[in-house]
Amino acid sequence: MPTKRFGARYGRSTKSKFAKIESQQRAKHKCPSCNKTGVKRVALGIWQCRYCEVKFTGKAYSIS
């Protein structure tokens, strides 16, 4: 679980919501142009494919 860094702070439900969002953000996404699984989040809402180097916009924590 990626929320162990918070320790006993912030409560269980808040940490579980955060863990769900963060795992979705860090998951491997499929590129819309080359269909390979290699898209990485560059900044808030900006995504880039490792293979074809295409930059595109999407949602803040996921592409779709």
PDBQT receptor file of N, H, CA, C and O in Angstrom, charges set to zero:
ATOM      1  N   MET A   1       0.843  -1.178   0.000  1.00  0.00    +0.000 N 
ATOM      2  CA  MET A   1       0.000   0.000   0.000  1.00  0.00    +0.000 C 
ATOM      3  C   MET A   1       0.892   1.246   0.000  1.00  0.00    +0.000 C 
ATOM      4  O   MET A   1       1.798   1.353   0.827  1.00  0.00    +0.000 OA
ATOM      5  N   PRO A   2       0.651   2.174  -0.902  1.00  0.00    +0.000 N 
ATOM      6  CA  PRO A   2       1.537   3.334  -1.019  1.00  0.00    +0.000 C 
ATOM      7  C   PRO A   2       1.330   4.399   0.044  1.00  0.00    +0.000 C 
ATOM      8  O   PRO A   2       1.965   5.452  -0.023  1.00  0.00    +0.000 OA
ATOM      9  N   THR A   3       0.470   4.166   1.015  1.00  0.00    +0.000 N 
ATOM     10  H   THR A   3      -0.046   3.312   1.069  1.00  0.00    +0.000 HD
ATOM     11  CA  THR A   3       0.197   5.201   2.015  1.00  0.00    +0.000 C 
ATOM     12  C   THR A   3       0.887   4.929   3.343  1.00  0.00    +0.000 C 
ATOM     13  O   THR A   3       0.580   5.594   4.333  1.00  0.00    +0.000 OA
ATOM     14  N   LYS A   4       1.796   3.985   3.396  1.00  0.00    +0.000 N 
ATOM     15  H   LYS A   4       2.045   3.445   2.592  1.00  0.00    +0.000 HD
ATOM     16  CA  LYS A   4       2.491   3.703   4.650  1.00  0.00    +0.000 C 
ATOM     17  C   LYS A   4       3.369   4.861   5.089  1.00  0.00    +0.000 C 
ATOM     18  O   LYS A   4       3.720   4.962   6.265  1.00  0.00    +0.000 OA
ATOM     19  N   ARG A   5       3.724   5.722   4.171  1.00  0.00    +0.000 N 
ATOM     20  H   ARG A   5       3.440   5.640   3.216  1.00  0.00    +0.000 HD
ATOM     21  CA  ARG A   5       4.567   6.866   4.520  1.00  0.00    +0.000 C 
ATOM     22  C   ARG A   5       3.850   7.868   5.406  1.00  0.00    +0.000 C 
ATOM     23  O   ARG A   5       4.494   8.724   6.013  1.00  0.00    +0.000 OA
ATOM     24  N   PHE A   6       2.504   7.777   5.495  1.00  0.00    +0.000 N 
ATOM     25  H   PHE A   6       1.981   7.082   5.002  1.00  0.00    +0.000 HD
ATOM     26  CA  PHE A   6       1.738   8.703   6.317  1.00  0.00    +0.000 C 
ATOM     27  C   PHE A   6       1.615   8.242   7.763  1.00  0.00    +0.000 C 
ATOM     28  O   PHE A   6       1.249   9.035   8.631  1.00  0.00    +0.000 OA
ATOM     29  N   GLY A   7       1.910   6.983   8.036  1.00  0.00    +0.000 N 
ATOM     30  H   GLY A   7       2.207   6.339   7.331  1.00  0.00    +0.000 HD
ATOM     31  CA  GLY A   7       1.840   6.469   9.393  1.00  0.00    +0.000 C 
ATOM     32  C   GLY A   7       0.420   6.477   9.928  1.00  0.00    +0.000 C 
ATOM     33  O   GLY A   7      -0.500   6.012   9.256  1.00  0.00    +0.000 OA
ATOM     34  N   ALA A   8       0.235   7.005  11.140  1.00  0.00    +0.000 N 
ATOM     35  H   ALA A   8       0.983   7.383  11.685  1.00  0.00    +0.000 HD
ATOM     36  CA  ALA A   8      -1.078   7.013  11.782  1.00  0.00    +0.000 C 
ATOM     37  C   ALA A   8      -1.878   8.276  11.464  1.00  0.00    +0.000 C 
ATOM     38  O   ALA A   8      -2.959   8.476  12.016  1.00  0.00    +0.000 OA
ATOM     39  N   ARG A   9      -1.367   9.113  10.598  1.00  0.00    +0.000 N 
ATOM     40  H   ARG A   9      -0.488   8.951  10.150  1.00  0.00    +0.000 HD
ATOM     41  CA  ARG A   9      -2.037  10.386  10.292  1.00  0.00    +0.000 C 
ATOM     42  C   ARG A   9      -3.102  10.234   9.206  1.00  0.00    +0.000 C 
ATOM     43  O   ARG A   9      -3.035   9.313   8.393  1.00  0.00    +0.000 OA
ATOM     44  N   TYR A  10      -4.058  11.114   9.194  1.00  0.00    +0.000 N 
ATOM     45  H   TYR A  10      -4.113  11.862   9.855  1.00  0.00    +0.000 HD
ATOM     46  CA  TYR A  10      -5.063  11.354   8.151  1.00  0.00    +0.000 C 
ATOM     47  C   TYR A  10      -6.231  10.380   8.100  1.00  0.00    +0.000 C 
ATOM     48  O   TYR A  10      -7.187  10.659   7.376  1.00  0.00    +0.000 OA
ATOM     49  N   GLY A  11      -6.227   9.286   8.797  1.00  0.00    +0.000 N 
ATOM     50  H   GLY A  11      -5.450   9.059   9.385  1.00  0.00    +0.000 HD
ATOM     51  CA  GLY A  11      -7.376   8.393   8.847  1.00  0.00    +0.000 C 
ATOM     52  C   GLY A  11      -7.383   7.342   7.748  1.00  0.00    +0.000 C 
ATOM     53  O   GLY A  11      -6.714   7.469   6.723  1.00  0.00    +0.000 OA
ATOM     54  N   ARG A  12      -8.161   6.303   8.001  1.00  0.00    +0.000 N 
ATOM     55  H   ARG A  12      -8.705   6.200   8.834  1.00  0.00    +0.000 HD
ATOM     56  CA  ARG A  12      -8.171   5.146   7.120  1.00  0.00    +0.000 C 
ATOM     57  C   ARG A  12      -8.846   5.422   5.783  1.00  0.00    +0.000 C 
ATOM     58  O   ARG A  12      -8.310   5.052   4.738  1.00  0.00    +0.000 OA
ATOM     59  N   SER A  13     -10.001   6.061   5.795  1.00  0.00    +0.000 N 
ATOM     60  H   SER A  13     -10.436   6.362   6.644  1.00  0.00    +0.000 HD
ATOM     61  CA  SER A  13     -10.740   6.271   4.547  1.00  0.00    +0.000 C 
ATOM     62  C   SER A  13     -10.018   7.251   3.625  1.00  0.00    +0.000 C 
ATOM     63  O   SER A  13     -10.012   7.064   2.408  1.00  0.00    +0.000 OA
ATOM     64  N   THR A  14      -9.424   8.273   4.181  1.00  0.00    +0.000 N 
ATOM     65  H   THR A  14      -9.429   8.426   5.170  1.00  0.00    +0.000 HD
ATOM     66  CA  THR A  14      -8.683   9.236   3.366  1.00  0.00    +0.000 C 
ATOM     67  C   THR A  14      -7.474   8.576   2.721  1.00  0.00    +0.000 C 
ATOM     68  O   THR A  14      -7.181   8.812   1.549  1.00  0.00    +0.000 OA
ATOM     69  N   LYS A  15      -6.770   7.748   3.492  1.00  0.00    +0.000 N 
ATOM     70  H   LYS A  15      -7.007   7.556   4.445  1.00  0.00    +0.000 HD
ATOM     71  CA  LYS A  15      -5.602   7.065   2.944  1.00  0.00    +0.000 C 
ATOM     72  C   LYS A  15      -5.985   6.041   1.888  1.00  0.00    +0.000 C 
ATOM     73  O   LYS A  15      -5.247   5.852   0.921  1.00  0.00    +0.000 OA
ATOM     74  N   SER A  16      -7.123   5.375   2.050  1.00  0.00    +0.000 N 
ATOM     75  H   SER A  16      -7.723   5.528   2.835  1.00  0.00    +0.000 HD
ATOM     76  CA  SER A  16      -7.534   4.398   1.042  1.00  0.00    +0.000 C 
ATOM     77  C   SER A  16      -7.951   5.083  -0.256  1.00  0.00    +0.000 C 
ATOM     78  O   SER A  16      -7.686   4.563  -1.340  1.00  0.00    +0.000 OA
ATOM     79  N   LYS A  17      -8.598   6.241  -0.161  1.00  0.00    +0.000 N 
ATOM     80  H   LYS A  17      -8.813   6.664   0.720  1.00  0.00    +0.000 HD
ATOM     81  CA  LYS A  17      -8.939   7.007  -1.368  1.00  0.00    +0.000 C 
ATOM     82  C   LYS A  17      -7.673   7.476  -2.078  1.00  0.00    +0.000 C 
ATOM     83  O   LYS A  17      -7.572   7.406  -3.303  1.00  0.00    +0.000 OA
ATOM     84  N   PHE A  18      -6.713   7.953  -1.295  1.00  0.00    +0.000 N 
ATOM     85  H   PHE A  18      -6.795   8.010  -0.300  1.00  0.00    +0.000 HD
ATOM     86  CA  PHE A  18      -5.453   8.413  -1.866  1.00  0.00    +0.000 C 
ATOM     87  C   PHE A  18      -4.699   7.263  -2.527  1.00  0.00    +0.000 C 
ATOM     88  O   PHE A  18      -4.119   7.437  -3.599  1.00  0.00    +0.000 OA
ATOM     89  N   ALA A  19      -4.705   6.097  -1.899  1.00  0.00    +0.000 N 
ATOM     90  H   ALA A  19      -5.176   5.956  -1.029  1.00  0.00    +0.000 HD
ATOM     91  CA  ALA A  19      -4.014   4.938  -2.455  1.00  0.00    +0.000 C 
ATOM     92  C   ALA A  19      -4.627   4.511  -3.781  1.00  0.00    +0.000 C 
ATOM     93  O   ALA A  19      -3.910   4.130  -4.706  1.00  0.00    +0.000 OA
ATOM     94  N   LYS A  20      -5.944   4.575  -3.874  1.00  0.00    +0.000 N 
ATOM     95  H   LYS A  20      -6.526   4.885  -3.122  1.00  0.00    +0.000 HD
ATOM     96  CA  LYS A  20      -6.618   4.204  -5.115  1.00  0.00    +0.000 C 
ATOM     97  C   LYS A  20      -6.236   5.154  -6.251  1.00  0.00    +0.000 C 
ATOM     98  O   LYS A  20      -5.947   4.715  -7.364  1.00  0.00    +0.000 OA
ATOM     99  N   ILE A  21      -6.237   6.444  -5.965  1.00  0.00    +0.000 N 
ATOM    100  H   ILE A  21      -6.472   6.801  -5.061  1.00  0.00    +0.000 HD
ATOM    101  CA  ILE A  21      -5.892   7.444  -6.980  1.00  0.00    +0.000 C 
ATOM    102  C   ILE A  21      -4.424   7.324  -7.386  1.00  0.00    +0.000 C 
ATOM    103  O   ILE A  21      -4.097   7.396  -8.570  1.00  0.00    +0.000 OA
ATOM    104  N   GLU A  22      -3.547   7.144  -6.407  1.00  0.00    +0.000 N 
ATOM    105  H   GLU A  22      -3.814   7.086  -5.445  1.00  0.00    +0.000 HD
ATOM    106  CA  GLU A  22      -2.127   7.085  -6.714  1.00  0.00    +0.000 C 
ATOM    107  C   GLU A  22      -1.760   5.822  -7.484  1.00  0.00    +0.000 C 
ATOM    108  O   GLU A  22      -0.913   5.875  -8.376  1.00  0.00    +0.000 OA
ATOM    109  N   SER A  23      -2.375   4.691  -7.162  1.00  0.00    +0.000 N 
ATOM    110  H   SER A  23      -3.064   4.648  -6.438  1.00  0.00    +0.000 HD
ATOM    111  CA  SER A  23      -2.086   3.473  -7.914  1.00  0.00    +0.000 C 
ATOM    112  C   SER A  23      -2.612   3.572  -9.340  1.00  0.00    +0.000 C 
ATOM    113  O   SER A  23      -2.001   3.034 -10.264  1.00  0.00    +0.000 OA
ATOM    114  N   GLN A  24      -3.730   4.249  -9.526  1.00  0.00    +0.000 N 
ATOM    115  H   GLN A  24      -4.226   4.686  -8.776  1.00  0.00    +0.000 HD
ATOM    116  CA  GLN A  24      -4.258   4.473 -10.874  1.00  0.00    +0.000 C 
ATOM    117  C   GLN A  24      -3.322   5.387 -11.664  1.00  0.00    +0.000 C 
ATOM    118  O   GLN A  24      -3.114   5.179 -12.860  1.00  0.00    +0.000 OA
ATOM    119  N   GLN A  25      -2.771   6.375 -11.016  1.00  0.00    +0.000 N 
ATOM    120  H   GLN A  25      -2.940   6.545 -10.045  1.00  0.00    +0.000 HD
ATOM    121  CA  GLN A  25      -1.864   7.312 -11.670  1.00  0.00    +0.000 C 
ATOM    122  C   GLN A  25      -0.573   6.622 -12.095  1.00  0.00    +0.000 C 
ATOM    123  O   GLN A  25      -0.072   6.873 -13.192  1.00  0.00    +0.000 OA
ATOM    124  N   ARG A  26      -0.032   5.762 -11.250  1.00  0.00    +0.000 N 
ATOM    125  H   ARG A  26      -0.439   5.558 -10.360  1.00  0.00    +0.000 HD
ATOM    126  CA  ARG A  26       1.250   5.123 -11.522  1.00  0.00    +0.000 C 
ATOM    127  C   ARG A  26       1.131   3.855 -12.360  1.00  0.00    +0.000 C 
ATOM    128  O   ARG A  26       2.145   3.252 -12.710  1.00  0.00    +0.000 OA
ATOM    129  N   ALA A  27      -0.085   3.446 -12.685  1.00  0.00    +0.000 N 
ATOM    130  H   ALA A  27      -0.909   3.936 -12.400  1.00  0.00    +0.000 HD
ATOM    131  CA  ALA A  27      -0.280   2.247 -13.498  1.00  0.00    +0.000 C 
ATOM    132  C   ALA A  27       0.210   2.490 -14.920  1.00  0.00    +0.000 C 
ATOM    133  O   ALA A  27       0.370   3.634 -15.346  1.00  0.00    +0.000 OA
ATOM    134  N   LYS A  28       0.446   1.408 -15.645  1.00  0.00    +0.000 N 
ATOM    135  H   LYS A  28       0.316   0.479 -15.299  1.00  0.00    +0.000 HD
ATOM    136  CA  LYS A  28       0.879   1.525 -17.029  1.00  0.00    +0.000 C 
ATOM    137  C   LYS A  28      -0.336   1.771 -17.909  1.00  0.00    +0.000 C 
ATOM    138  O   LYS A  28      -1.343   1.069 -17.819  1.00  0.00    +0.000 OA
ATOM    139  N   HIS A  29      -0.220   2.786 -18.764  1.00  0.00    +0.000 N 
ATOM    140  H   HIS A  29       0.598   3.357 -18.837  1.00  0.00    +0.000 HD
ATOM    141  CA  HIS A  29      -1.318   3.162 -19.640  1.00  0.00    +0.000 C 
ATOM    142  C   HIS A  29      -0.929   2.913 -21.088  1.00  0.00    +0.000 C 
ATOM    143  O   HIS A  29       0.252   2.899 -21.432  1.00  0.00    +0.000 OA
ATOM    144  N   LYS A  30      -1.932   2.718 -21.929  1.00  0.00    +0.000 N 
ATOM    145  H   LYS A  30      -2.892   2.729 -21.650  1.00  0.00    +0.000 HD
ATOM    146  CA  LYS A  30      -1.709   2.455 -23.340  1.00  0.00    +0.000 C 
ATOM    147  C   LYS A  30      -1.699   3.766 -24.117  1.00  0.00    +0.000 C 
ATOM    148  O   LYS A  30      -2.540   4.638 -23.896  1.00  0.00    +0.000 OA
ATOM    149  N   CYS A  31      -0.744   3.894 -25.022  1.00  0.00    +0.000 N 
ATOM    150  H   CYS A  31      -0.061   3.186 -25.202  1.00  0.00    +0.000 HD
ATOM    151  CA  CYS A  31      -0.607   5.097 -25.844  1.00  0.00    +0.000 C 
ATOM    152  C   CYS A  31      -1.713   5.123 -26.902  1.00  0.00    +0.000 C 
ATOM    153  O   CYS A  31      -1.961   4.106 -27.549  1.00  0.00    +0.000 OA
ATOM    154  N   PRO A  32      -2.377   6.260 -27.087  1.00  0.00    +0.000 N 
ATOM    155  CA  PRO A  32      -3.435   6.332 -28.089  1.00  0.00    +0.000 C 
ATOM    156  C   PRO A  32      -2.924   6.355 -29.529  1.00  0.00    +0.000 C 
ATOM    157  O   PRO A  32      -3.692   6.083 -30.451  1.00  0.00    +0.000 OA
ATOM    158  N   SER A  33      -1.644   6.673 -29.744  1.00  0.00    +0.000 N 
ATOM    159  H   SER A  33      -1.020   6.894 -28.994  1.00  0.00    +0.000 HD
ATOM    160  CA  SER A  33      -1.147   6.732 -31.118  1.00  0.00    +0.000 C 
ATOM    161  C   SER A  33      -0.463   5.441 -31.558  1.00  0.00    +0.000 C 
ATOM    162  O   SER A  33      -0.687   4.986 -32.680  1.00  0.00    +0.000 OA
ATOM    163  N   CYS A  34       0.369   4.836 -30.700  1.00  0.00    +0.000 N 
ATOM    164  H   CYS A  34       0.551   5.205 -29.788  1.00  0.00    +0.000 HD
ATOM    165  CA  CYS A  34       1.079   3.611 -31.104  1.00  0.00    +0.000 C 
ATOM    166  C   CYS A  34       0.537   2.349 -30.429  1.00  0.00    +0.000 C 
ATOM    167  O   CYS A  34       0.971   1.247 -30.767  1.00  0.00    +0.000 OA
ATOM    168  N   ASN A  35      -0.390   2.477 -29.494  1.00  0.00    +0.000 N 
ATOM    169  H   ASN A  35      -0.742   3.372 -29.219  1.00  0.00    +0.000 HD
ATOM    170  CA  ASN A  35      -1.037   1.365 -28.782  1.00  0.00    +0.000 C 
ATOM    171  C   ASN A  35      -0.075   0.508 -27.965  1.00  0.00    +0.000 C 
ATOM    172  O   ASN A  35      -0.394  -0.641 -27.660  1.00  0.00    +0.000 OA
ATOM    173  N   LYS A  36       1.082   1.030 -27.605  1.00  0.00    +0.000 N 
ATOM    174  H   LYS A  36       1.341   1.964 -27.853  1.00  0.00    +0.000 HD
ATOM    175  CA  LYS A  36       1.991   0.313 -26.717  1.00  0.00    +0.000 C 
ATOM    176  C   LYS A  36       1.764   0.784 -25.286  1.00  0.00    +0.000 C 
ATOM    177  O   LYS A  36       1.303   1.902 -25.056  1.00  0.00    +0.000 OA
ATOM    178  N   THR A  37       2.088  -0.074 -24.336  1.00  0.00    +0.000 N 
ATOM    179  H   THR A  37       2.462  -0.982 -24.524  1.00  0.00    +0.000 HD
ATOM    180  CA  THR A  37       1.909   0.257 -22.927  1.00  0.00    +0.000 C 
ATOM    181  C   THR A  37       3.188   0.896 -22.413  1.00  0.00    +0.000 C 
ATOM    182  O   THR A  37       4.088   0.209 -21.930  1.00  0.00    +0.000 OA
ATOM    183  N   GLY A  38       3.261   2.211 -22.521  1.00  0.00    +0.000 N 
ATOM    184  H   GLY A  38       2.530   2.769 -22.914  1.00  0.00    +0.000 HD
ATOM    185  CA  GLY A  38       4.460   2.900 -22.085  1.00  0.00    +0.000 C 
ATOM    186  C   GLY A  38       4.245   4.375 -21.853  1.00  0.00    +0.000 C 
ATOM    187  O   GLY A  38       5.153   5.179 -22.068  1.00  0.00    +0.000 OA
ATOM    188  N   VAL A  39       3.063   4.740 -21.419  1.00  0.00    +0.000 N 
ATOM    189  H   VAL A  39       2.326   4.087 -21.245  1.00  0.00    +0.000 HD
ATOM    190  CA  VAL A  39       2.756   6.150 -21.209  1.00  0.00    +0.000 C 
ATOM    191  C   VAL A  39       3.063   6.519 -19.766  1.00  0.00    +0.000 C 
ATOM    192  O   VAL A  39       2.681   5.807 -18.837  1.00  0.00    +0.000 OA
ATOM    193  N   LYS A  40       3.753   7.631 -19.590  1.00  0.00    +0.000 N 
ATOM    194  H   LYS A  40       4.064   8.209 -20.345  1.00  0.00    +0.000 HD
ATOM    195  CA  LYS A  40       4.139   8.102 -18.272  1.00  0.00    +0.000 C 
ATOM    196  C   LYS A  40       3.619   9.521 -18.082  1.00  0.00    +0.000 C 
ATOM    197  O   LYS A  40       3.565  10.303 -19.031  1.00  0.00    +0.000 OA
ATOM    198  N   ARG A  41       3.241   9.843 -16.871  1.00  0.00    +0.000 N 
ATOM    199  H   ARG A  41       3.284   9.208 -16.100  1.00  0.00    +0.000 HD
ATOM    200  CA  ARG A  41       2.747  11.180 -16.560  1.00  0.00    +0.000 C 
ATOM    201  C   ARG A  41       3.921  12.137 -16.393  1.00  0.00    +0.000 C 
ATOM    202  O   ARG A  41       4.809  11.898 -15.575  1.00  0.00    +0.000 OA
ATOM    203  N   VAL A  42       3.927  13.213 -17.160  1.00  0.00    +0.000 N 
ATOM    204  H   VAL A  42       3.206  13.408 -17.824  1.00  0.00    +0.000 HD
ATOM    205  CA  VAL A  42       4.985  14.215 -17.098  1.00  0.00    +0.000 C 
ATOM    206  C   VAL A  42       4.642  15.276 -16.064  1.00  0.00    +0.000 C 
ATOM    207  O   VAL A  42       5.465  15.613 -15.213  1.00  0.00    +0.000 OA
ATOM    208  N   ALA A  43       3.436  15.797 -16.138  1.00  0.00    +0.000 N 
ATOM    209  H   ALA A  43       2.767  15.524 -16.829  1.00  0.00    +0.000 HD
ATOM    210  CA  ALA A  43       2.954  16.816 -15.211  1.00  0.00    +0.000 C 
ATOM    211  C   ALA A  43       1.451  16.622 -15.069  1.00  0.00    +0.000 C 
ATOM    212  O   ALA A  43       0.886  15.673 -15.612  1.00  0.00    +0.000 OA
ATOM    213  N   LEU A  44       0.816  17.515 -14.348  1.00  0.00    +0.000 N 
ATOM    214  H   LEU A  44       1.275  18.287 -13.907  1.00  0.00    +0.000 HD
ATOM    215  CA  LEU A  44      -0.618  17.422 -14.109  1.00  0.00    +0.000 C 
ATOM    216  C   LEU A  44      -1.379  17.493 -15.432  1.00  0.00    +0.000 C 
ATOM    217  O   LEU A  44      -1.466  18.559 -16.042  1.00  0.00    +0.000 OA
ATOM    218  N   GLY A  45      -1.927  16.369 -15.873  1.00  0.00    +0.000 N 
ATOM    219  H   GLY A  45      -1.857  15.503 -15.377  1.00  0.00    +0.000 HD
ATOM    220  CA  GLY A  45      -2.705  16.323 -17.105  1.00  0.00    +0.000 C 
ATOM    221  C   GLY A  45      -1.887  16.184 -18.367  1.00  0.00    +0.000 C 
ATOM    222  O   GLY A  45      -2.465  16.157 -19.454  1.00  0.00    +0.000 OA
ATOM    223  N   ILE A  46      -0.563  16.094 -18.279  1.00  0.00    +0.000 N 
ATOM    224  H   ILE A  46      -0.094  16.116 -17.396  1.00  0.00    +0.000 HD
ATOM    225  CA  ILE A  46       0.298  15.946 -19.453  1.00  0.00    +0.000 C 
ATOM    226  C   ILE A  46       0.945  14.568 -19.402  1.00  0.00    +0.000 C 
ATOM    227  O   ILE A  46       1.565  14.204 -18.403  1.00  0.00    +0.000 OA
ATOM    228  N   TRP A  47       0.798  13.805 -20.479  1.00  0.00    +0.000 N 
ATOM    229  H   TRP A  47       0.294  14.100 -21.291  1.00  0.00    +0.000 HD
ATOM    230  CA  TRP A  47       1.289  12.440 -20.566  1.00  0.00    +0.000 C 
ATOM    231  C   TRP A  47       2.220  12.310 -21.763  1.00  0.00    +0.000 C 
ATOM    232  O   TRP A  47       2.061  13.020 -22.756  1.00  0.00    +0.000 OA
ATOM    233  N   GLN A  48       3.202  11.394 -21.672  1.00  0.00    +0.000 N 
ATOM    234  H   GLN A  48       3.331  10.817 -20.866  1.00  0.00    +0.000 HD
ATOM    235  CA  GLN A  48       4.144  11.194 -22.764  1.00  0.00    +0.000 C 
ATOM    236  C   GLN A  48       4.421   9.707 -22.925  1.00  0.00    +0.000 C 
ATOM    237  O   GLN A  48       4.592   8.976 -21.950  1.00  0.00    +0.000 OA
ATOM    238  N   CYS A  49       4.460   9.278 -24.194  1.00  0.00    +0.000 N 
ATOM    239  H   CYS A  49       4.321   9.872 -24.986  1.00  0.00    +0.000 HD
ATOM    240  CA  CYS A  49       4.762   7.884 -24.510  1.00  0.00    +0.000 C 
ATOM    241  C   CYS A  49       6.275   7.698 -24.546  1.00  0.00    +0.000 C 
ATOM    242  O   CYS A  49       6.991   8.538 -25.090  1.00  0.00    +0.000 OA
ATOM    243  N   ARG A  50       6.758   6.612 -23.977  1.00  0.00    +0.000 N 
ATOM    244  H   ARG A  50       6.175   5.929 -23.536  1.00  0.00    +0.000 HD
ATOM    245  CA  ARG A  50       8.188   6.323 -23.975  1.00  0.00    +0.000 C 
ATOM    246  C   ARG A  50       8.679   5.886 -25.345  1.00  0.00    +0.000 C 
ATOM    247  O   ARG A  50       9.841   6.109 -25.685  1.00  0.00    +0.000 OA
ATOM    248  N   TYR A  51       7.816   5.268 -26.131  1.00  0.00    +0.000 N 
ATOM    249  H   TYR A  51       6.872   5.087 -25.855  1.00  0.00    +0.000 HD
ATOM    250  CA  TYR A  51       8.229   4.675 -27.394  1.00  0.00    +0.000 C 
ATOM    251  C   TYR A  51       8.158   5.652 -28.562  1.00  0.00    +0.000 C 
ATOM    252  O   TYR A  51       9.131   5.793 -29.303  1.00  0.00    +0.000 OA
ATOM    253  N   CYS A  52       7.031   6.323 -28.739  1.00  0.00    +0.000 N 
ATOM    254  H   CYS A  52       6.240   6.208 -28.137  1.00  0.00    +0.000 HD
ATOM    255  CA  CYS A  52       6.878   7.215 -29.893  1.00  0.00    +0.000 C 
ATOM    256  C   CYS A  52       7.065   8.681 -29.531  1.00  0.00    +0.000 C 
ATOM    257  O   CYS A  52       6.951   9.546 -30.401  1.00  0.00    +0.000 OA
ATOM    258  N   GLU A  53       7.351   8.980 -28.265  1.00  0.00    +0.000 N 
ATOM    259  H   GLU A  53       7.444   8.278 -27.559  1.00  0.00    +0.000 HD
ATOM    260  CA  GLU A  53       7.642  10.337 -27.783  1.00  0.00    +0.000 C 
ATOM    261  C   GLU A  53       6.513  11.339 -28.013  1.00  0.00    +0.000 C 
ATOM    262  O   GLU A  53       6.762  12.543 -28.063  1.00  0.00    +0.000 OA
ATOM    263  N   VAL A  54       5.289  10.867 -28.150  1.00  0.00    +0.000 N 
ATOM    264  H   VAL A  54       5.086   9.888 -28.109  1.00  0.00    +0.000 HD
ATOM    265  CA  VAL A  54       4.138  11.748 -28.345  1.00  0.00    +0.000 C 
ATOM    266  C   VAL A  54       3.700  12.287 -26.991  1.00  0.00    +0.000 C 
ATOM    267  O   VAL A  54       3.549  11.526 -26.035  1.00  0.00    +0.000 OA
ATOM    268  N   LYS A  55       3.497  13.599 -26.909  1.00  0.00    +0.000 N 
ATOM    269  H   LYS A  55       3.620  14.217 -27.686  1.00  0.00    +0.000 HD
ATOM    270  CA  LYS A  55       2.945  14.216 -25.709  1.00  0.00    +0.000 C 
ATOM    271  C   LYS A  55       1.496  14.559 -25.979  1.00  0.00    +0.000 C 
ATOM    272  O   LYS A  55       1.156  15.054 -27.053  1.00  0.00    +0.000 OA
ATOM    273  N   PHE A  56       0.642  14.295 -25.003  1.00  0.00    +0.000 N 
ATOM    274  H   PHE A  56       0.919  13.893 -24.130  1.00  0.00    +0.000 HD
ATOM    275  CA  PHE A  56      -0.772  14.602 -25.150  1.00  0.00    +0.000 C 
ATOM    276  C   PHE A  56      -1.351  14.912 -23.786  1.00  0.00    +0.000 C 
ATOM    277  O   PHE A  56      -0.718  14.671 -22.758  1.00  0.00    +0.000 OA
ATOM    278  N   THR A  57      -2.560  15.447 -23.790  1.00  0.00    +0.000 N 
ATOM    279  H   THR A  57      -3.073  15.642 -24.625  1.00  0.00    +0.000 HD
ATOM    280  CA  THR A  57      -3.214  15.802 -22.539  1.00  0.00    +0.000 C 
ATOM    281  C   THR A  57      -4.301  14.797 -22.225  1.00  0.00    +0.000 C 
ATOM    282  O   THR A  57      -4.842  14.135 -23.110  1.00  0.00    +0.000 OA
ATOM    283  N   GLY A  58      -4.604  14.703 -20.948  1.00  0.00    +0.000 N 
ATOM    284  H   GLY A  58      -4.164  15.242 -20.230  1.00  0.00    +0.000 HD
ATOM    285  CA  GLY A  58      -5.653  13.817 -20.481  1.00  0.00    +0.000 C 
ATOM    286  C   GLY A  58      -6.124  14.306 -19.131  1.00  0.00    +0.000 C 
ATOM    287  O   GLY A  58      -5.966  15.478 -18.789  1.00  0.00    +0.000 OA
ATOM    288  N   LYS A  59      -6.696  13.410 -18.379  1.00  0.00    +0.000 N 
ATOM    289  H   LYS A  59      -6.824  12.458 -18.657  1.00  0.00    +0.000 HD
ATOM    290  CA  LYS A  59      -7.119  13.770 -17.031  1.00  0.00    +0.000 C 
ATOM    291  C   LYS A  59      -5.894  13.896 -16.130  1.00  0.00    +0.000 C 
ATOM    292  O   LYS A  59      -4.781  13.558 -16.532  1.00  0.00    +0.000 OA
ATOM    293  N   ALA A  60      -6.105  14.377 -14.927  1.00  0.00    +0.000 N 
ATOM    294  H   ALA A  60      -7.009  14.652 -14.601  1.00  0.00    +0.000 HD
ATOM    295  CA  ALA A  60      -4.987  14.648 -14.032  1.00  0.00    +0.000 C 
ATOM    296  C   ALA A  60      -4.300  13.371 -13.560  1.00  0.00    +0.000 C 
ATOM    297  O   ALA A  60      -3.072  13.327 -13.491  1.00  0.00    +0.000 OA
ATOM    298  N   TYR A  61      -5.067  12.333 -13.234  1.00  0.00    +0.000 N 
ATOM    299  H   TYR A  61      -6.065  12.369 -13.290  1.00  0.00    +0.000 HD
ATOM    300  CA  TYR A  61      -4.483  11.129 -12.671  1.00  0.00    +0.000 C 
ATOM    301  C   TYR A  61      -4.574   9.919 -13.580  1.00  0.00    +0.000 C 
ATOM    302  O   TYR A  61      -3.969   8.888 -13.283  1.00  0.00    +0.000 OA
ATOM    303  N   SER A  62      -5.304  10.010 -14.670  1.00  0.00    +0.000 N 
ATOM    304  H   SER A  62      -5.794  10.847 -14.911  1.00  0.00    +0.000 HD
ATOM    305  CA  SER A  62      -5.380   8.928 -15.645  1.00  0.00    +0.000 C 
ATOM    306  C   SER A  62      -5.609   9.529 -17.024  1.00  0.00    +0.000 C 
ATOM    307  O   SER A  62      -5.956  10.703 -17.152  1.00  0.00    +0.000 OA
ATOM    308  N   ILE A  63      -5.414   8.725 -18.036  1.00  0.00    +0.000 N 
ATOM    309  H   ILE A  63      -5.133   7.771 -17.932  1.00  0.00    +0.000 HD
ATOM    310  CA  ILE A  63      -5.573   9.228 -19.399  1.00  0.00    +0.000 C 
ATOM    311  C   ILE A  63      -7.040   9.404 -19.744  1.00  0.00    +0.000 C 
ATOM    312  O   ILE A  63      -7.444  10.438 -20.277  1.00  0.00    +0.000 OA
ATOM    313  N   SER A  64      -7.828   8.396 -19.437  1.00  0.00    +0.000 N 
ATOM    314  H   SER A  64      -7.500   7.556 -19.004  1.00  0.00    +0.000 HD
ATOM    315  CA  SER A  64      -9.249   8.487 -19.800  1.00  0.00    +0.000 C 
ATOM    316  C   SER A  64     -10.142   8.560 -18.581  1.00  0.00    +0.000 C 
ATOM    317  O   SER A  64     -11.363   8.640 -18.715  1.00  0.00    +0.000 OA
TER     318      SER A  64
